[in-house]
Each structure stands twice: as structure tokens, then as C-alpha cells.
Amino acid sequence: MEAADYEVLSVREQLFHERVRECIISTLLFATLYIFCHIALTRFKKPAEFTTVDDEDATVNKIALELCTFTLAVALGAVLLLPFSILSNEVLLSLPQNYYIQWLNGSLIHGLWNLVFLFSNLSLIFLMPFAYFFTESEGFAGSRKGVLGRVYETVVMLVLLTLLVLGMVWVASAIVDKTTSRESLYDFWEYYLPYLYSCISFLGVLLLLVCTPLGLARMFSVTGKLLVKPRLLEDLEEQLYCSAFEEAALTRRICNPTSCWLPLDMELLHRQVLALQTQRVLLEKRQKASAWQRNLGYPLAMLCLLVLTGLSVLIVAIHILELLIDDTAMPRGMQGASLGQVSFSKLGSFGAVIQVVLIFYLMVSSVVGFYSSPLFRSLWPRWHDTAMTQIIGNCVCLLVLSSALPVFSRTLGLTRFDLLGDFGRFNWLGNFYIVFLYNAAFAGLTTLSLVKTFTAAVRAELIQAFGLDRLPLTVSGFPRASRKTQNQ
């Protein structure tokens, strides 16, 4: 063989090894996410649904649980996708010739983006509807009972639903753009699925627009419940006394049920006693907290939340001004700047870290706001008491939120990292009016939620600190004392 043949062979071998390495890394990453999500779902599933007398129902629930685990792993991967890409770009900029990070390259990042896009489509369009219909199916009338009969019914229902959804999307695409509607019939993979996912992502971005401002306002109250407040803002001894008093009263009523002429629901009383005992144990743990946790942890946590929230609103306001001044701030797909060539933050690595922290903070806030909204509050998973259909609903909602996170972050200007793969092909991202109105609506809703929450929280804390909530009569400007407080 000549020297040119050896060079060609070496290039092919190098490309082959790089491809194998990317497949191994992607498999290991997804396997790690899958194991973590499986452990999490087993903590919330209802054990009675997997240990039933009917082995058929238990098998169906196990299959549905594995599909939910796959979907939740994809959702978690979508959350980590943009932060991982931003940090990888900064690592490649700092250590361009390091031997130990040669596996971290643009091809790997592009492959991860394409895999998340593919698996998100697969989960939302096929796997989750299949899991729901599979758990609800009973088999066709007259067919042999068993898992296979339920599979046949589920496949038929899924095919009908797919045809219905694709037909609706084709009609919508024909109304929006008449020239490409005919092409979409012949180019299913390149046009139809990205357009369908674009519609789903747009709904997810709208859902984030509603849930994130609500979550940003709720984060302060949620953090306040998890941490121990200073003694000026919280009297744990009084709460312990009230809890012990109520527990003793309920215990006395359970022990002497004939002393009351009213019929008693003993099961309800036992549940109330267990709830009070759990509350008392938590209060005792909070009472044992050190002075550092009480006087330093709570103020620092509130300060961090305040800084992150204010920084998010400030970045969105700056992005609105950039949109009005220069249209180059519009979110776009990858335009030519590859990884490891230029930093996507004006502050360099420090700015990239701030971007990652803000992205995670907004995602956590959106999840808190999602479960705090009255419409989705019933989906809140319960420890070892979550039905299979409820797990499916949670996985679908979390996947919709997480898959819209890269588009959400880029639309708000939280990062200048261009969307890779099919994420950058969404047509509505190039519409100036949609992007501008979205940023303005987010800034307005967040400001209103924070102002309302802070004024109400400060007013309630001042009332409790000065003991005005124990007044027997209504004071002008303050709420009436609760019946429980008046009885004390």
C-alpha cells in the first residue's frame, strides 16, 4: 500500500474511533440518568399496583414504569443539555490542547443535542401515549385475555391518535405556510416531526411563561418552610406547645369515644394524630438547629434568592433593550461559531457559570410554580402513593417543560449560546414581535408576582412579629385573628 492509502486508512480509523467513543459516552450518560430516574420513580410509585393478585396488571404497570423512567431520563437530559454545552465551551477555550479532554468536542455536543431532540419526539409522540393507553386497555372484546391482547388494542389506539394529531398539524402548517404543506407529506422526518415538536415546544415555552414568575415568587415561601427562621420571625416553642396540645386532645378523644354524643370517624382521627406527630417531630428538629443555622442560614438563603431573581429580571430587561436597538439579539440557530472558538459570555468563564446557575434556578422555579398552580396542583406526586396514570402525567409535563428550557433561556437572553441541531430550526424564534412580547410579558408577570408576594409576606411577618394576629377584634388594616388562636 502507498503512503496516501495509509493516510486515508488512518483518517478512517480515527473517525471510527471518535464515533465509537461518542456512542460510549452518550450511552454512559444516559444510563446514569436512567438509573437515577428509576430510583426516584420507585420512591413515588404505589406498591399495591405492582404486587396485585392479577399478574397481568402488574406486568403492564412495570412496562409503563420503564417507559416513564425513559421519558424522565430524557427530560433530565434536556435540562442538563444547555448548561453542559456552555461549560464545555468554556473548558475547550481554557484547555484547547489538553490530552484528557479530547473526548469533549463539538461532534459530541451536536450528537447529544440531536439525541435529546430525537428521544423527546419519541417519548412525547409515541412512548407516553402508549404507556397511558396500555395501562387503561383491557383487550378487544372476544379476544384472548393477556398482555398481548392489550398490546394490540394499545397499538390500534396509538395509530389512530397519531393519524389524528399529524392530520391536525398538517392542516395547521398548511394554514401558516401553503408552499411547504405539500412537501411535508413527502418529507415526514425532515419537516413533519420538527414542525410538530416546534408546536409542542411553543406550548412548553408558554407554560414556562406562566409557571416561572409564579415559581419565582413561591421560592421564598418554600425556602422559608425548609429552613429555620430567626426567633424574631418564628416562635417554635409556641408551635410545639400547640401541636402537643392538639395531639393530646385527639388522643384523649380516641381513647374515650363514648364521652362524646357525636359519631366519630376513628380512621380520620388516627390520620390527624399521625400528621400531628410528624409535625411535632419536624418542629423538634428545627428547634435543635444551631444559632448559625438559625441566624445566618436563613438570611443568606433569602439573599441568594433575591440576588438570583433580581439578576434574572435585569438580564431580561437588558435583552428587551437590545431587541429594540439591534435585531442581532434575536435567538437563532448555530450560525458558524463552533465550540471552543469564542466565549458566549462577555464576562468569560465567570459569566458562563452565572448563566448556568440562572438556568438551573429558573428551571427549579418553573417546577415549583407548575405544582403551585391550581390547574396542576393535583399532579403533585406523593411518597409511595402515586398512581401510574399520575406518574405518566408528571413525566409528560416535566418533559414538555424541560425540552422547552433551551428555547426559553435563549429567548430571554439568559445566554448567547446558539441553539444546536433541530432546536434552532423553530420558525417562530425569528419573529421579532413574538420574542419581544414574550420578554415583556415575562418581565411584567415576574415583577407583579414579586411585588404581590413581598408585600403580603412582609405584612404577615410584621403582624406575627408584633403579635397583632392574636388580637380578639379586627384591627383596621389587619386580618381578624384565627379561631384557633382565639380559643387559646
Sequence and secondary structure as in RCSB ss.txt:
>XXXX:A:sequence
MEAADYEVLSVREQLFHERVRECIISTLLFATLYIFCHIALTRFKKPAEFTTVDDEDATVNKIALELCTFTLAVA
LGAVLLLPFSILSNEVLLSLPQNYYIQWLNGSLIHGLWNLVFLFSNLSLIFLMPFAYFFTESEGFAGSRKGVLGR
VYETVVMLVLLTLLVLGMVWVASAIVDKTTSRESLYDFWEYYLPYLYSCISFLGVLLLLVCTPLGLARMFSVTGK
LLVKPRLLEDLEEQLYCSAFEEAALTRRICNPTSCWLPLDMELLHRQVLALQTQRVLLEKRQKASAWQRNLGYPL
AMLCLLVLTGLSVLIVAIHILELLIDDTAMPRGMQGASLGQVSFSKLGSFGAVIQVVLIFYLMVSSVVGFYSSPL
FRSLWPRWHDTAMTQIIGNCVCLLVLSSALPVFSRTLGLTRFDLLGDFGRFNWLGNFYIVFLYNAAFAGLTTLSL
VKTFTAAVRAELIQAFGLDRLPLTVSGFPRASRKTQNQ
>XXXX:A:secstr
  HHHHHHHHHHHHHHHHHHHHHHHHHHHHHHHHHHHHHHHHHHB GGGTS S HHHHHHHHHHHHHHHHHHHHH
HHHHHHHHHHHHHHHHHHH TT GGGTT SHHHHHHHHHHHHHHHHHIIIIIHHHHHHHHH    TTS  SHHHH
HHHHHHHHHHHHHHHHHHHHHHHHHH HHHHHHHHH IIIIIHHHHHHHHHHHHHHHHHHHHHHHHHHHHHHHHH
HS   TTT  HHHHHHHHHHHHHHHHHHHH GGGSSS   HHHHHHHHHHHHHHHHHHHHHHT  HHIIIIIHHH
HHHHHHHHHHHHHHHHHHHHHHHHH GGGS  B  S  TTTS SSTTTHHHHHHHHHHHHHHHHHHHHHHHHSTT
TGGG   TT B HHHHHHHHHHHHHHHHTHHHHHHHHTS    B GGGGG GGGG HHHHHHHHHHHHHHHHHHH
HHHHHHHHHHHHHHHTTGGG SS  TTS    HHHHH 
